[in-house]
């Protein structure tokens, strides 16, 4: 009886080790794929945001070159600069 219990315990320990190694392997693979997907997503988002920023800056530079600024001073201390957009008030 004692020997049978010892055999069952040894078989259970071996099986538990196999199950644990499978779980550890699957966990490692999930972590690997998650980190790869996260790295790819970061890379895509980084370059997308960088491109959008460069486009906005290029557009802003293009608009700034086209605008003509004409100052209109009503007095010595108050000038208005009119652009194609809203007027800009500057107190001097």
Secondary structure, DSSP 8 states (H G I E B T S, - for coil): -HHHHHHHHHHHHHHHHHHHHHHHHHHHHHHHHHHHHHHHHHHHHHHHHHHHHHHHHHHHHHHHHH---EEEESSSSEEEEE-SSS-EEEE-
